[in-house]
């Protein structure tokens, strides 16, 4: 594991959209923390949805959440 080699907590950043994958990463020790950014731009209540039974984020990583008018989901 990465953490054993560097002896500090590891944060997995980028590409996480599945609650099941996030849980597996944490349970296996692959990561100590998972980070969400773009999925929370599209769904600010995503953590509540995960708690209530949703398993996948709606975010498709289309990269249209940043433009001259600010940060918000402009994707489909």
C-alpha positions, 0 to 999 in steps of 0.5 A: 500500500502507498501509505506504508511506503510514505507513512502519511494518510492517502487521499484518493482524488479524481474520477470517483463516482461510485459509492461501492468503489469508494467504500471498497477503497476505504475498507481495503486500505487503498485510501484513507480519505476519498475526495469528491469535487465535480460530482458535488458541483452537479449534486450538492446533496450527493452524500445524502443520496448515497446515505439514502441508497443511491449508488452512482453519482450523476456526474459524467466528468464532461468538464463543462462545470467551469466557464466564465460565468463561474462553477456550476454543472453545465453538462447533461 
